[in-house]
C-alpha cells in the first residue's frame, strides 16, 4: 500500500464508511438535494427520506419516531441530553443536582462540569470499581429528590467496560429521576433496545458503526422534559434547530440498520480477535495490565497500560511500524497528563501515562492481529528506553 499506516486498529475513534451506506446517501447529495422544510417537490422528497430514516431507526431502537432527535453527532447528543434535561428539570421541579460517573466521555463530563461551574448545579461523581464499572447500589444512596439527571456510559470508549444500564435505570425510575446513557461506542456491538435498557435519553453517533461522520441522534423518551439548547427554526419538533443533513441521516439509518440486524456474526468474530489481543499482550509484554473488565466489555475493544511508557511515544512507534492505534492518555507535548478515566480506576500516573487502546473492526484479520502482537513487545521495550533516556 502507498499509505504508511496499513493496519487500522482504531475503530473506537472512527470506522470506514460502509459502501452500502454511501450508496443510499448518493441521491441526497445530488438530485434529491432539497431542504426538507420546503413545500415544493424537492423539499417533499427530502422530508420523506428524513422521516423514513427516523422511522427505521426508531423501530430498531424499539422507540417511537417522535422520540428521536437528529443531531450533528454523539458529542452534540450528549450535550443536548445533559444540558437540555438538566435545565428542564430545574425549570419544572427545581432540581439542580447531577450524578455522573468519573469514566464518562468528555462530551458528558465537560458538559456536567460547565453546568456546575456556570449554571449553579451541584455535581457528584458516582464511584466505579477497578474495572471502571458502575454498580447499581452505588447509585441508590446518592439519588436525591433534587437530582435532575443521572448519566452513565453504556460501553466505555477508553476501557471498553459495559455498564449494567438496565439495573441502574430501574433504580432511577423508582426515584423519578431521568437516566441518560452515552451509547456512542455501542451501536455496532450491543443491541440498543431502549425499553430493555430502560433509559430516558440515549446518545448515538453514526461514524462509530460504519456510517458518516458529522451526524448522530438522541433518543428522548416521551414525557421526558428537554429544554432546547440550539435555537432557531422549528426543526426536530422545536427541539434542535438547523436544516437537517438529509444525506447523512439517511446514511446513518442504513448503517444503524446493518449494525443492529447483522450484529451476531461480526460480534462473535471481533470477540475472538479482542481475546487474541488481550492474551497475546499480557503474555508477551512485561509490566502490562488490562484496563476495563475482562469479560463485560465491548466486543472489539482491548486496552492496556504499560509501566514506565509514554503512551504518545508508543503510538508514534506503532505508527511508524504500520499500526494505527490510540491511547487513553490525554498527553500534550512537554506536559503529559494521565487520563482521568484511568486515574479513576486507581492506577498511578506512572502506569496511567502508558496506555494503549486497540479496537478491531469487521475488516481486520487474525493475520493482522498476529502481526501486531509480534511487533508490540519490541516497540514497548523501545518506548521504555526512550522514557529512561
PAVORO-57249 format. One record per residue (C-alpha): x, y, z; residue in one letter. Coordinates in pm, 1 decimal. Layout:
@X = X Y = Y Z = Z res = a
...
END
This chain:
@X = 0.0 Y = 0.0 Z = 0.0 res = x
@X = 104.7 Y = 357.7 Z = -55.9 res = x
@X = -20.5 Y = 462.0 Z = 288.5 res = x
@X = 235.8 Y = 439.9 Z = 566.7 res = x
@X = -16.2 Y = 306.3 Z = 815.9 res = x
@X = -172.4 Y = -4.4 Z = 670.1 res = x
@X = -322.4 Y = -196.8 Z = 962.9 res = x
@X = -601.8 Y = 7.2 Z = 1117.5 res = x
@X = -678.9 Y = -82.7 Z = 1480.9 res = x
@X = -851.5 Y = 236.9 Z = 1594.3 res = x
@X = -1219.1 Y = 170.2 Z = 1524.7 res = x
@X = -1324.1 Y = 332.3 Z = 1853.5 res = x
@X = -1201.8 Y = 660.4 Z = 1703.5 res = x
@X = -1389.1 Y = 613.7 Z = 1376.7 res = x
@X = -1488.2 Y = 344.0 Z = 1129.9 res = x
@X = -1468.3 Y = 335.1 Z = 749.3 res = x
@X = -1788.0 Y = 414.0 Z = 562.8 res = x
@X = -1972.6 Y = 101.3 Z = 451.5 res = x
@X = -2014.9 Y = 109.6 Z = 69.5 res = x
@X = -2382.2 Y = 16.9 Z = 113.3 res = x
@X = -2425.4 Y = 325.8 Z = 327.3 res = x
@X = -2261.0 Y = 551.8 Z = 70.2 res = x
@X = -2489.6 Y = 412.3 Z = -198.2 res = x
@X = -2801.8 Y = 511.4 Z = -4.3 res = x
@X = -2660.7 Y = 859.4 Z = 58.0 res = x
@X = -2574.3 Y = 941.4 Z = -304.4 res = x
@X = -2920.5 Y = 1052.2 Z = -427.9 res = x
@X = -2946.3 Y = 1309.9 Z = -148.2 res = x
@X = -2605.3 Y = 1451.0 Z = -234.4 res = x
@X = -2707.8 Y = 1509.9 Z = -595.5 res = x
@X = -3056.3 Y = 1510.9 Z = -749.5 res = x
@X = -3265.8 Y = 1494.0 Z = -428.4 res = x
@X = -3085.8 Y = 1781.3 Z = -259.0 res = x
@X = -3392.2 Y = 1969.6 Z = -134.1 res = x
@X = -3443.4 Y = 2128.8 Z = 204.8 res = x
@X = -3695.9 Y = 1910.4 Z = 393.6 res = x
@X = -3866.4 Y = 2225.8 Z = 523.6 res = x
@X = -3952.8 Y = 2340.0 Z = 171.5 res = x
@X = -4305.5 Y = 2280.5 Z = 41.1 res = x
@X = -4214.7 Y = 2203.2 Z = -320.5 res = x
@X = -4136.6 Y = 1861.1 Z = -463.0 res = x
@X = -3766.3 Y = 1875.9 Z = -384.3 res = x
@X = -3843.9 Y = 1950.7 Z = -21.0 res = x
@X = -4116.8 Y = 1686.9 Z = -1.5 res = x
@X = -3880.9 Y = 1415.6 Z = -128.4 res = x
@X = -3616.5 Y = 1520.8 Z = 123.2 res = x
@X = -3870.7 Y = 1524.9 Z = 405.1 res = x
@X = -3995.7 Y = 1178.8 Z = 307.5 res = x
@X = -3638.5 Y = 1044.9 Z = 320.8 res = x
@X = -3581.2 Y = 1213.7 Z = 656.3 res = x
@X = -3892.1 Y = 1066.6 Z = 814.6 res = x
@X = -3827.9 Y = 724.0 Z = 663.6 res = x
@X = -3482.7 Y = 727.3 Z = 826.1 res = x
@X = -3636.4 Y = 836.6 Z = 1155.8 res = x
@X = -3890.7 Y = 556.5 Z = 1140.6 res = x
@X = -3633.0 Y = 290.0 Z = 1057.3 res = x
@X = -3402.6 Y = 395.5 Z = 1340.4 res = x
@X = -3688.9 Y = 423.9 Z = 1587.2 res = x
@X = -3804.6 Y = 71.9 Z = 1505.6 res = x
@X = -3455.5 Y = -65.3 Z = 1569.7 res = x
@X = -3440.3 Y = 124.7 Z = 1899.2 res = x
@X = -3787.0 Y = -2.8 Z = 1997.6 res = x
@X = -3893.6 Y = 360.2 Z = 2020.2 res = x
@X = -4147.5 Y = 591.8 Z = 1861.7 res = x
@X = -4030.0 Y = 808.4 Z = 1568.6 res = x
@X = -4116.8 Y = 1128.9 Z = 1753.8 res = x
@X = -3878.1 Y = 1025.8 Z = 2034.6 res = x
@X = -3574.7 Y = 1058.3 Z = 1805.0 res = x
@X = -3385.5 Y = 1385.1 Z = 1751.0 res = x
@X = -3124.0 Y = 1408.2 Z = 1476.1 res = x
@X = -2800.9 Y = 1587.1 Z = 1570.4 res = x
@X = -2453.9 Y = 1652.1 Z = 1431.1 res = x
@X = -2304.1 Y = 1357.1 Z = 1620.6 res = x
@X = -2251.9 Y = 1187.5 Z = 1954.5 res = x
@X = -2096.2 Y = 1492.5 Z = 2115.9 res = x
@X = -2395.0 Y = 1712.4 Z = 2037.5 res = x
@X = -2632.2 Y = 1438.0 Z = 2150.0 res = x
@X = -2453.3 Y = 1415.5 Z = 2485.6 res = x
@X = -2452.2 Y = 1793.1 Z = 2521.2 res = x
@X = -2821.2 Y = 1824.5 Z = 2440.7 res = x
@X = -2913.1 Y = 1538.3 Z = 2673.1 res = x
@X = -2731.5 Y = 1676.6 Z = 2975.6 res = x
@X = -2788.7 Y = 2045.8 Z = 2928.0 res = x
@X = -3142.2 Y = 2009.1 Z = 2793.5 res = x
@X = -3264.6 Y = 1762.3 Z = 3056.7 res = x
@X = -3088.1 Y = 1933.8 Z = 3348.3 res = x
@X = -3216.5 Y = 2281.5 Z = 3266.1 res = x
@X = -3568.4 Y = 2148.7 Z = 3207.6 res = x
@X = -3564.8 Y = 1961.0 Z = 3539.2 res = x
@X = -3461.1 Y = 2274.8 Z = 3724.2 res = x
@X = -3722.9 Y = 2479.0 Z = 3545.1 res = x
@X = -4005.4 Y = 2232.4 Z = 3614.6 res = x
@X = -3923.1 Y = 2096.1 Z = 3961.0 res = x
@X = -3632.9 Y = 2298.4 Z = 4098.4 res = x
@X = -3387.3 Y = 2009.1 Z = 4061.1 res = x
@X = -3022.3 Y = 2114.2 Z = 4046.1 res = x
@X = -2822.3 Y = 1801.7 Z = 4133.9 res = x
@X = -2632.7 Y = 1594.6 Z = 3874.3 res = x
@X = -2486.1 Y = 1246.6 Z = 3906.6 res = x
@X = -2235.5 Y = 1112.2 Z = 3655.1 res = x
@X = -1961.2 Y = 852.1 Z = 3666.5 res = x
@X = -1592.3 Y = 956.3 Z = 3663.1 res = x
@X = -1529.9 Y = 749.9 Z = 3347.5 res = x
@X = -1756.7 Y = 940.7 Z = 3110.5 res = x
@X = -1655.6 Y = 1071.8 Z = 2770.0 res = x
@X = -1561.4 Y = 1439.9 Z = 2783.9 res = x
@X = -1880.8 Y = 1526.3 Z = 2596.1 res = x
@X = -2065.6 Y = 1427.9 Z = 2914.0 res = x
@X = -1803.1 Y = 1514.6 Z = 3175.4 res = x
@X = -1722.5 Y = 1863.0 Z = 3045.9 res = x
@X = -2090.1 Y = 1947.3 Z = 2996.6 res = x
@X = -2169.1 Y = 1843.5 Z = 3354.1 res = x
@X = -1873.1 Y = 2045.7 Z = 3480.3 res = x
@X = -1993.2 Y = 2352.3 Z = 3290.7 res = x
@X = -2342.8 Y = 2313.4 Z = 3436.7 res = x
@X = -2187.3 Y = 2305.2 Z = 3782.6 res = x
@X = -1942.3 Y = 2590.9 Z = 3728.0 res = x
@X = -2160.5 Y = 2835.2 Z = 3534.0 res = x
@X = -2523.7 Y = 2732.7 Z = 3584.2 res = x
@X = -2540.8 Y = 2663.7 Z = 3957.3 res = x
@X = -2582.1 Y = 2286.5 Z = 3952.9 res = x
@X = -2428.3 Y = 2055.5 Z = 4211.8 res = x
@X = -2224.8 Y = 1774.4 Z = 4057.1 res = x
@X = -2139.2 Y = 1445.4 Z = 4228.3 res = x
@X = -1932.6 Y = 1161.9 Z = 4082.8 res = x
@X = -2053.9 Y = 806.7 Z = 4126.0 res = x
@X = -1773.1 Y = 570.7 Z = 4232.5 res = x
@X = -1667.2 Y = 292.5 Z = 3996.3 res = x
@X = -1474.1 Y = -25.6 Z = 4070.3 res = x
@X = -1123.1 Y = -111.2 Z = 3948.3 res = x
@X = -1270.1 Y = -211.1 Z = 3611.2 res = x
@X = -1446.0 Y = 121.6 Z = 3563.3 res = x
@X = -1787.7 Y = -35.1 Z = 3620.1 res = x
@X = -2066.7 Y = 147.7 Z = 3798.5 res = x
@X = -2260.8 Y = -78.7 Z = 4032.7 res = x
@X = -2630.9 Y = -3.7 Z = 4085.1 res = x
@X = -2601.8 Y = 1.5 Z = 4464.8 res = x
@X = -2364.2 Y = 298.1 Z = 4430.7 res = x
@X = -2645.3 Y = 494.8 Z = 4267.3 res = x
@X = -2920.6 Y = 424.2 Z = 4519.2 res = x
@X = -2778.6 Y = 611.6 Z = 4815.7 res = x
@X = -2684.4 Y = 915.6 Z = 4608.9 res = x
@X = -3019.5 Y = 988.0 Z = 4447.0 res = x
@X = -3198.3 Y = 1286.5 Z = 4598.7 res = x
@X = -3536.7 Y = 1449.6 Z = 4543.5 res = x
@X = -3344.7 Y = 1735.5 Z = 4378.4 res = x
@X = -3146.5 Y = 1510.2 Z = 4141.0 res = x
@X = -3210.4 Y = 1643.3 Z = 3791.1 res = x
@X = -3034.3 Y = 1373.5 Z = 3590.5 res = x
@X = -2810.9 Y = 1068.0 Z = 3613.3 res = x
@X = -2574.8 Y = 997.9 Z = 3323.3 res = x
@X = -2355.3 Y = 692.9 Z = 3280.6 res = x
@X = -2187.8 Y = 547.9 Z = 2975.0 res = x
@X = -2302.8 Y = 217.8 Z = 2826.2 res = x
@X = -1986.3 Y = 85.8 Z = 2658.2 res = x
@X = -1679.9 Y = 281.8 Z = 2762.4 res = x
@X = -1480.2 Y = 438.5 Z = 2479.9 res = x
@X = -1148.4 Y = 424.7 Z = 2664.5 res = x
@X = -1152.6 Y = 98.6 Z = 2860.8 res = x
@X = -1432.2 Y = -98.2 Z = 2693.9 res = x
@X = -1629.5 Y = -182.6 Z = 3009.6 res = x
@X = -2004.9 Y = -228.9 Z = 2961.4 res = x
@X = -2221.3 Y = -98.1 Z = 3245.5 res = x
@X = -2539.1 Y = -265.5 Z = 3382.4 res = x
@X = -2758.1 Y = 13.1 Z = 3247.2 res = x
@X = -3093.1 Y = -163.7 Z = 3282.0 res = x
@X = -3040.4 Y = -216.4 Z = 3656.4 res = x
@X = -2931.6 Y = 143.6 Z = 3705.5 res = x
@X = -3231.6 Y = 260.6 Z = 3501.1 res = x
@X = -3473.8 Y = 68.7 Z = 3723.6 res = x
@X = -3337.5 Y = 245.8 Z = 4032.0 res = x
@X = -3358.1 Y = 586.6 Z = 3866.2 res = x
@X = -3713.6 Y = 522.6 Z = 3753.1 res = x
@X = -3816.7 Y = 423.0 Z = 4104.5 res = x
@X = -3699.5 Y = 766.7 Z = 4218.1 res = x
@X = -3849.7 Y = 953.2 Z = 3917.6 res = x
@X = -3503.9 Y = 1065.3 Z = 3801.5 res = x
@X = -3426.2 Y = 1051.0 Z = 3427.9 res = x
@X = -3126.9 Y = 845.7 Z = 3315.1 res = x
@X = -2910.6 Y = 933.6 Z = 3016.2 res = x
@X = -2662.1 Y = 690.3 Z = 2867.3 res = x
@X = -2386.8 Y = 762.0 Z = 2617.9 res = x
@X = -2414.5 Y = 467.3 Z = 2375.2 res = x
@X = -2194.3 Y = 620.9 Z = 2106.6 res = x
@X = -1940.6 Y = 336.1 Z = 2121.0 res = x
@X = -2203.2 Y = 63.3 Z = 2146.9 res = x
@X = -2409.7 Y = 79.4 Z = 1827.5 res = x
@X = -2208.7 Y = -182.5 Z = 1637.7 res = x
@X = -2162.6 Y = -423.5 Z = 1927.2 res = x
@X = -2467.1 Y = -415.3 Z = 2157.1 res = x
@X = -2843.0 Y = -423.8 Z = 2093.1 res = x
@X = -2979.3 Y = -76.3 Z = 2164.1 res = x
@X = -3335.8 Y = -152.6 Z = 2268.8 res = x
@X = -3437.6 Y = 146.3 Z = 2480.3 res = x
@X = -3715.7 Y = -47.8 Z = 2650.7 res = x
@X = -3478.8 Y = -326.5 Z = 2753.8 res = x
@X = -3218.5 Y = -72.6 Z = 2863.9 res = x
@X = -3480.0 Y = 137.8 Z = 3043.9 res = x
@X = -3309.4 Y = 467.6 Z = 2962.6 res = x
@X = -3483.3 Y = 801.3 Z = 2922.1 res = x
@X = -3217.2 Y = 950.2 Z = 2694.2 res = x
@X = -2964.3 Y = 770.4 Z = 2471.7 res = x
@X = -2688.3 Y = 919.3 Z = 2254.3 res = x
@X = -2572.6 Y = 770.9 Z = 1921.6 res = x
@X = -2303.1 Y = 871.6 Z = 1670.9 res = x
@X = -2306.0 Y = 728.9 Z = 1317.7 res = x
@X = -1934.0 Y = 713.9 Z = 1242.6 res = x
@X = -1877.8 Y = 456.9 Z = 1518.1 res = x
@X = -2085.4 Y = 197.0 Z = 1329.9 res = x
@X = -1961.6 Y = 240.9 Z = 971.2 res = x
@X = -2176.8 Y = 543.6 Z = 897.0 res = x
@X = -2076.4 Y = 900.1 Z = 802.4 res = x
@X = -1906.1 Y = 1146.1 Z = 1035.4 res = x
@X = -2097.6 Y = 1454.0 Z = 1140.7 res = x
@X = -2436.1 Y = 1300.9 Z = 1220.4 res = x
@X = -2593.1 Y = 1142.5 Z = 1526.7 res = x
@X = -2915.9 Y = 1100.3 Z = 1717.1 res = x
@X = -3059.0 Y = 1147.5 Z = 2063.0 res = x
@X = -3341.7 Y = 930.7 Z = 2187.9 res = x
@X = -3566.8 Y = 1115.4 Z = 2434.3 res = x
@X = -3839.3 Y = 909.1 Z = 2598.9 res = x
@X = -4184.8 Y = 1058.8 Z = 2557.9 res = x
@X = -4265.4 Y = 1275.6 Z = 2858.4 res = x
@X = -3901.2 Y = 1346.5 Z = 2946.5 res = x
@X = -3861.0 Y = 1725.3 Z = 2976.1 res = x
@X = -3592.5 Y = 1869.9 Z = 2748.3 res = x
@X = -3506.5 Y = 2235.9 Z = 2703.1 res = x
@X = -3368.1 Y = 2306.8 Z = 2353.6 res = x
@X = -3012.2 Y = 2434.7 Z = 2364.7 res = x
@X = -2983.8 Y = 2521.5 Z = 1996.1 res = x
@X = -3246.8 Y = 2773.0 Z = 1888.0 res = x
@X = -3360.9 Y = 2896.8 Z = 1552.4 res = x
@X = -3621.2 Y = 2726.6 Z = 1337.0 res = x
@X = -3878.2 Y = 2468.5 Z = 1437.9 res = x
@X = -3677.8 Y = 2170.2 Z = 1314.2 res = x
@X = -3695.4 Y = 1839.7 Z = 1504.2 res = x
@X = -4028.5 Y = 1940.1 Z = 1659.6 res = x
@X = -3865.2 Y = 2252.0 Z = 1803.2 res = x
@X = -3604.2 Y = 2059.0 Z = 1998.6 res = x
@X = -3296.7 Y = 2112.3 Z = 1777.7 res = x
@X = -3275.5 Y = 2394.5 Z = 1526.2 res = x
@X = -3089.2 Y = 2368.1 Z = 1196.7 res = x
@X = -3154.0 Y = 2231.0 Z = 849.3 res = x
@X = -3124.3 Y = 1850.8 Z = 874.3 res = x
@X = -2837.3 Y = 1684.5 Z = 688.7 res = x
@X = -3063.0 Y = 1452.5 Z = 492.4 res = x
@X = -2794.1 Y = 1255.4 Z = 309.1 res = x
@X = -2602.5 Y = 1184.0 Z = 629.2 res = x
@X = -2917.9 Y = 1099.1 Z = 823.2 res = x
@X = -3020.7 Y = 851.2 Z = 553.2 res = x
@X = -2669.4 Y = 705.9 Z = 569.5 res = x
@X = -2685.0 Y = 679.8 Z = 947.6 res = x
@X = -3016.6 Y = 496.2 Z = 934.8 res = x
@X = -2877.6 Y = 245.5 Z = 685.5 res = x
@X = -2558.5 Y = 197.0 Z = 887.5 res = x
@X = -2757.6 Y = 150.9 Z = 1208.4 res = x
@X = -2987.0 Y = -96.8 Z = 1036.9 res = x
@X = -2688.2 Y = -300.4 Z = 915.5 res = x
@X = -2513.9 Y = -283.3 Z = 1252.2 res = x
@X = -2814.3 Y = -385.4 Z = 1458.8 res = x
@X = -2954.0 Y = -654.7 Z = 1228.9 res = x
@X = -2617.8 Y = -813.7 Z = 1144.0 res = x
@X = -2485.0 Y = -792.4 Z = 1499.8 res = x
@X = -2423.6 Y = -1157.9 Z = 1589.7 res = x
@X = -2164.5 Y = -1270.1 Z = 1334.6 res = x
@X = -1934.0 Y = -963.5 Z = 1345.5 res = x
@X = -1955.0 Y = -950.9 Z = 1724.6 res = x
@X = -1850.9 Y = -1315.4 Z = 1757.1 res = x
@X = -1554.9 Y = -1266.3 Z = 1522.2 res = x
@X = -1448.5 Y = -941.7 Z = 1686.7 res = x
@X = -1464.2 Y = -1101.8 Z = 2031.1 res = x
@X = -1218.2 Y = -1366.6 Z = 1911.1 res = x
@X = -981.3 Y = -1101.3 Z = 1780.3 res = x
@X = -1016.6 Y = -899.4 Z = 2101.2 res = x
@X = -939.6 Y = -1200.8 Z = 2319.7 res = x
@X = -644.5 Y = -1287.0 Z = 2097.0 res = x
@X = -506.7 Y = -936.3 Z = 2154.1 res = x
@X = -562.8 Y = -948.8 Z = 2529.8 res = x
@X = -399.5 Y = -1285.8 Z = 2586.6 res = x
@X = -116.0 Y = -1204.1 Z = 2344.8 res = x
@X = -27.8 Y = -869.5 Z = 2501.9 res = x
@X = -46.7 Y = -985.9 Z = 2863.7 res = x
@X = 167.6 Y = -1292.0 Z = 2791.5 res = x
@X = 437.7 Y = -1114.4 Z = 2591.7 res = x
@X = 479.6 Y = -765.2 Z = 2738.7 res = x
@X = 629.9 Y = -736.6 Z = 3089.2 res = x
@X = 467.1 Y = -492.0 Z = 3332.0 res = x
@X = 145.0 Y = -478.0 Z = 3130.6 res = x
@X = -208.6 Y = -463.3 Z = 3266.4 res = x
@X = -551.5 Y = -486.9 Z = 3105.4 res = x
@X = -778.1 Y = -190.1 Z = 3174.4 res = x
@X = -1152.4 Y = -238.9 Z = 3197.3 res = x
@X = -1349.4 Y = -554.5 Z = 3267.6 res = x
@X = -1211.8 Y = -876.9 Z = 3122.2 res = x
@X = -1549.6 Y = -1017.0 Z = 3014.0 res = x
@X = -1807.2 Y = -737.2 Z = 3038.4 res = x
@X = -1652.3 Y = -526.3 Z = 2763.4 res = x
@X = -1720.0 Y = -420.2 Z = 2405.5 res = x
@X = -1657.7 Y = -699.3 Z = 2157.1 res = x
@X = -1385.2 Y = -520.6 Z = 1961.6 res = x
@X = -1208.8 Y = -341.5 Z = 2245.8 res = x
@X = -876.0 Y = -421.0 Z = 2415.9 res = x
@X = -698.2 Y = -162.9 Z = 2631.0 res = x
@X = -383.8 Y = -174.0 Z = 2840.9 res = x
@X = -138.6 Y = 22.8 Z = 3047.6 res = x
@X = 236.6 Y = -35.9 Z = 3043.9 res = x
@X = 452.1 Y = 71.0 Z = 3335.1 res = x
@X = 720.0 Y = 324.7 Z = 3250.2 res = x
@X = 595.9 Y = 401.2 Z = 2898.6 res = x
@X = 493.8 Y = 730.7 Z = 2735.5 res = x
@X = 172.2 Y = 643.9 Z = 2555.2 res = x
@X = 224.1 Y = 900.4 Z = 2281.8 res = x
@X = 577.1 Y = 778.0 Z = 2213.8 res = x
@X = 445.7 Y = 424.7 Z = 2180.9 res = x
@X = 174.3 Y = 539.2 Z = 1939.2 res = x
@X = 433.9 Y = 704.5 Z = 1716.9 res = x
@X = 649.2 Y = 392.0 Z = 1718.3 res = x
@X = 344.8 Y = 182.8 Z = 1627.5 res = x
@X = 250.0 Y = 425.0 Z = 1351.8 res = x
@X = 599.2 Y = 408.4 Z = 1204.9 res = x
@X = 575.7 Y = 29.0 Z = 1215.6 res = x
@X = 245.0 Y = 38.4 Z = 1026.4 res = x
@X = -18.0 Y = 10.2 Z = 1302.5 res = x
@X = -284.1 Y = 273.9 Z = 1375.9 res = x
@X = -385.4 Y = 255.6 Z = 1743.2 res = x
@X = -471.4 Y = 510.5 Z = 2009.8 res = x
@X = -400.1 Y = 596.7 Z = 2369.9 res = x
@X = -631.6 Y = 683.2 Z = 2656.3 res = x
@X = -370.5 Y = 926.7 Z = 2777.4 res = x
@X = -450.4 Y = 1291.8 Z = 2712.3 res = x
@X = -87.1 Y = 1389.9 Z = 2662.7 res = x
@X = 29.0 Y = 1725.8 Z = 2544.8 res = x
@X = 379.0 Y = 1786.7 Z = 2413.9 res = x
@X = 604.7 Y = 1872.3 Z = 2706.1 res = x
@X = 318.6 Y = 1832.9 Z = 2955.6 res = x
@X = 196.2 Y = 1472.8 Z = 2971.4 res = x
@X = -122.2 Y = 1430.5 Z = 3171.8 res = x
@X = -265.3 Y = 1091.7 Z = 3265.4 res = x
@X = -620.6 Y = 1010.0 Z = 3165.0 res = x
@X = -878.1 Y = 1091.9 Z = 3431.7 res = x
@X = -1058.7 Y = 770.9 Z = 3341.7 res = x
@X = -750.7 Y = 561.9 Z = 3419.7 res = x
@X = -684.9 Y = 751.4 Z = 3741.9 res = x
@X = -1045.4 Y = 676.3 Z = 3844.3 res = x
@X = -956.8 Y = 306.2 Z = 3825.5 res = x
@X = -694.4 Y = 360.5 Z = 4092.8 res = x
@X = -392.7 Y = 348.8 Z = 3860.2 res = x
@X = -88.7 Y = 557.8 Z = 3945.1 res = x
@X = 29.5 Y = 820.9 Z = 3693.4 res = x
@X = 334.9 Y = 605.0 Z = 3619.7 res = x
@X = 102.1 Y = 338.5 Z = 3482.9 res = x
@X = -176.9 Y = 562.0 Z = 3351.1 res = x
@X = 54.9 Y = 756.5 Z = 3118.3 res = x
@X = 142.7 Y = 435.8 Z = 2934.5 res = x
@X = -196.9 Y = 347.6 Z = 2791.5 res = x
@X = -280.9 Y = 180.2 Z = 2463.6 res = x
@X = -618.9 Y = 107.6 Z = 2303.9 res = x
@X = -659.0 Y = -148.7 Z = 2026.5 res = x
@X = -1003.1 Y = -159.6 Z = 1867.9 res = x
@X = -1057.9 Y = -403.8 Z = 1584.3 res = x
@X = -1307.9 Y = -373.5 Z = 1301.4 res = x
@X = -1500.1 Y = -603.5 Z = 1071.7 res = x
@X = -1223.4 Y = -595.0 Z = 809.4 res = x
@X = -937.4 Y = -694.4 Z = 1041.0 res = x
@X = -796.9 Y = -1047.3 Z = 1018.7 res = x
@X = -620.7 Y = -1285.2 Z = 1255.6 res = x
@X = -305.3 Y = -1239.2 Z = 1049.0 res = x
@X = -314.7 Y = -863.4 Z = 1111.3 res = x
@X = -362.2 Y = -919.1 Z = 1483.4 res = x
@X = -73.2 Y = -1163.1 Z = 1492.0 res = x
@X = 143.8 Y = -911.6 Z = 1305.6 res = x
@X = 58.7 Y = -650.7 Z = 1567.9 res = x
@X = 129.7 Y = -891.8 Z = 1855.0 res = x
@X = 462.4 Y = -981.5 Z = 1700.8 res = x
@X = 572.4 Y = -618.0 Z = 1677.6 res = x
@X = 438.4 Y = -479.3 Z = 2007.3 res = x
@X = 682.5 Y = -624.7 Z = 2266.4 res = x
@X = 984.8 Y = -478.6 Z = 2087.7 res = x
@X = 812.6 Y = -141.2 Z = 2043.5 res = x
@X = 716.2 Y = -123.5 Z = 2413.0 res = x
@X = 1076.8 Y = -202.1 Z = 2502.2 res = x
@X = 1194.2 Y = 80.0 Z = 2274.2 res = x
@X = 939.4 Y = 318.1 Z = 2428.4 res = x
@X = 1071.8 Y = 235.7 Z = 2774.8 res = x
@X = 1423.3 Y = 306.6 Z = 2654.9 res = x
@X = 1310.0 Y = 647.4 Z = 2529.6 res = x
@X = 1137.8 Y = 716.5 Z = 2860.3 res = x
@X = 1454.9 Y = 648.9 Z = 3061.6 res = x
@X = 1694.4 Y = 817.6 Z = 2820.3 res = x
END
